């Protein structure tokens, strides 16, 4: 494995992260080909339809990326992806992640309000909140909250109130 590449394995998902410098993609592309060959040698199949590539490029003069080819099929280049439950965007902003979290928590807050109308004891309501709402809000919070926009933070704070 090249030092500018990292392979992250979690359950049945594998992620290849590569740093491409001086416009030299060869180490990254070789790593993907090695992973493809390893999977084939170990009777594992890569589902190219579910495989995505996200390019984070902050150069002033960005060039079009040629797609990866795995087993003769092009890998789709996407603007955002979900990685270990966190939505990542190619511009490294967190608005997509915040809107996803907001949507999930709003749905669960509805159920909390319904439970409160049944006059359940506060400890039960607190347990429901911590298990179904707070856990979503705090998931990977150290990775994304510090770089949220003021608007995103305000949205999240309205949920916590």
C-alpha positions as CSV (number, residue, x, y, z in Angstrom):
1,X,0.0,0.0,0.0
2,X,1.3,3.5,-0.9
3,X,1.7,5.9,2.0
4,X,-0.7,8.4,0.6
5,X,-3.6,5.8,0.5
6,X,-5.6,4.4,3.3
7,X,-8.1,1.5,3.3
8,X,-10.9,1.7,5.9
9,X,-12.9,-1.4,6.5
10,X,-16.1,-1.4,8.6
11,X,-18.5,-4.4,8.6
12,X,-19.1,-5.1,4.9
13,X,-18.0,-1.6,3.6
14,X,-14.6,-0.8,2.4
15,X,-13.4,2.7,1.7
16,X,-10.2,3.7,-0.1
17,X,-8.9,7.2,0.7
18,X,-6.1,8.5,-1.4
19,X,-4.2,11.8,-1.5
20,X,-3.4,12.8,-5.0
21,X,-0.6,15.3,-5.3
22,X,1.1,16.8,-8.4
23,X,-1.7,15.5,-10.6
24,X,-0.3,11.9,-10.1
25,X,-3.3,9.6,-9.6
26,X,-1.3,6.4,-10.3
27,X,-0.8,5.3,-6.7
28,X,-4.5,5.8,-6.0
29,X,-5.6,4.0,-9.1
30,X,-3.1,1.1,-8.4
31,X,-4.5,0.8,-4.9
32,X,-8.1,0.4,-6.2
33,X,-6.8,-2.2,-8.8
34,X,-5.0,-4.1,-6.0
35,X,-8.2,-4.1,-3.9
36,X,-10.2,-5.3,-6.9
37,X,-7.7,-8.1,-7.5
38,X,-7.6,-9.1,-3.8
39,X,-11.4,-9.3,-3.8
40,X,-11.4,-11.5,-6.9
41,X,-8.6,-13.8,-5.4
42,X,-10.6,-14.2,-2.2
43,X,-14.0,-14.9,-3.9
44,X,-15.4,-11.5,-2.9
45,X,-17.2,-9.4,-5.5
46,X,-17.2,-5.6,-5.7
47,X,-20.6,-4.2,-6.6
48,X,-19.6,-1.5,-9.0
49,X,-23.2,-0.2,-9.0
50,X,-22.9,0.6,-5.3
51,X,-19.3,1.8,-5.6
52,X,-19.0,5.6,-5.6
53,X,-16.0,8.0,-5.9
54,X,-16.0,11.4,-4.3
55,X,-13.3,13.9,-5.3
56,X,-12.4,16.7,-2.9
57,X,-10.4,19.2,-5.0
58,X,-9.5,22.7,-3.7
59,X,-7.2,23.7,-6.6
60,X,-8.0,26.9,-8.4
61,X,-7.9,25.3,-11.8
62,X,-9.9,22.1,-11.3
63,X,-9.8,19.5,-14.1
64,X,-12.3,16.9,-14.9
65,X,-11.6,13.6,-13.2
66,X,-11.6,10.5,-15.4
67,X,-13.7,7.9,-13.7
68,X,-12.3,4.8,-12.1
69,X,-12.9,1.6,-14.1
70,X,-13.5,-1.6,-12.1
71,X,-14.1,-4.8,-14.0
72,X,-14.8,-2.8,-17.2
73,X,-17.5,-0.6,-15.6
74,X,-17.1,3.1,-14.7
75,X,-17.5,4.1,-11.1
76,X,-19.9,6.9,-10.5
77,X,-18.4,10.2,-9.3
78,X,-20.7,11.8,-6.7
79,X,-20.8,15.2,-4.9
80,X,-21.7,13.7,-1.6
81,X,-21.7,10.3,0.2
82,X,-22.6,8.8,3.5
83,X,-19.6,7.4,5.4
84,X,-20.2,5.7,8.8
85,X,-23.5,7.5,9.2
86,X,-22.1,11.0,8.4
87,X,-23.0,12.8,5.2
88,X,-19.8,14.1,3.5
89,X,-19.9,16.7,0.7
90,X,-17.1,17.3,-1.8
91,X,-16.7,20.9,-0.6
92,X,-16.4,19.7,3.0
93,X,-19.3,21.7,4.3
94,X,-21.7,20.1,6.8
95,X,-25.1,21.4,5.7
96,X,-26.1,18.1,4.1
97,X,-25.3,16.3,7.3
98,X,-27.1,18.8,9.4
99,X,-30.2,18.7,7.3
100,X,-30.2,14.9,7.5
101,X,-29.8,15.0,11.2
102,X,-32.6,17.6,11.5
103,X,-35.0,15.5,9.5
104,X,-34.3,12.4,11.5
105,X,-34.7,14.1,14.8
106,X,-37.9,16.0,13.8
107,X,-39.5,12.7,13.0
108,X,-38.6,11.3,16.4
109,X,-39.6,14.4,18.2
110,X,-43.1,13.9,16.8
111,X,-43.2,10.5,18.6
112,X,-41.8,12.1,21.8
113,X,-44.7,14.6,21.8
114,X,-47.2,11.8,21.2
115,X,-45.7,9.9,24.2
116,X,-45.9,13.0,26.4
117,X,-49.6,13.3,25.7
118,X,-50.0,9.8,27.2
119,X,-48.7,11.1,30.5
120,X,-45.8,8.8,30.7
121,X,-43.4,9.5,33.6
122,X,-40.5,11.9,32.9
123,X,-37.8,9.3,33.3
124,X,-39.4,7.2,30.5
125,X,-39.6,10.3,28.2
126,X,-36.0,11.1,29.0
127,X,-34.9,7.6,28.2
128,X,-36.8,7.8,24.9
129,X,-35.2,11.2,24.1
130,X,-31.7,10.0,24.9
131,X,-32.0,6.8,23.0
132,X,-33.7,8.0,19.9
133,X,-33.0,11.8,19.5
134,X,-29.8,12.7,21.5
135,X,-28.0,9.7,20.1
136,X,-28.6,11.0,16.5
137,X,-27.6,14.6,17.5
138,X,-24.3,13.5,19.2
139,X,-23.2,10.9,16.6
140,X,-19.7,12.0,15.4
141,X,-20.4,15.5,16.7
142,X,-16.7,16.1,17.3
143,X,-16.0,15.6,13.6
144,X,-18.7,18.0,12.1
145,X,-20.1,20.4,14.7
146,X,-17.1,22.7,14.9
147,X,-17.3,23.5,11.2
148,X,-21.1,24.0,11.0
149,X,-22.4,27.3,9.7
150,X,-24.1,29.6,12.2
151,X,-27.4,28.8,10.6
152,X,-26.9,25.0,10.9
153,X,-26.0,25.4,14.6
154,X,-29.1,27.5,15.2
155,X,-31.2,24.8,13.6
156,X,-29.7,22.1,15.8
157,X,-30.1,24.2,18.9
158,X,-33.8,24.6,18.2
159,X,-34.1,20.8,18.3
160,X,-32.3,20.5,21.6
161,X,-34.5,23.1,23.3
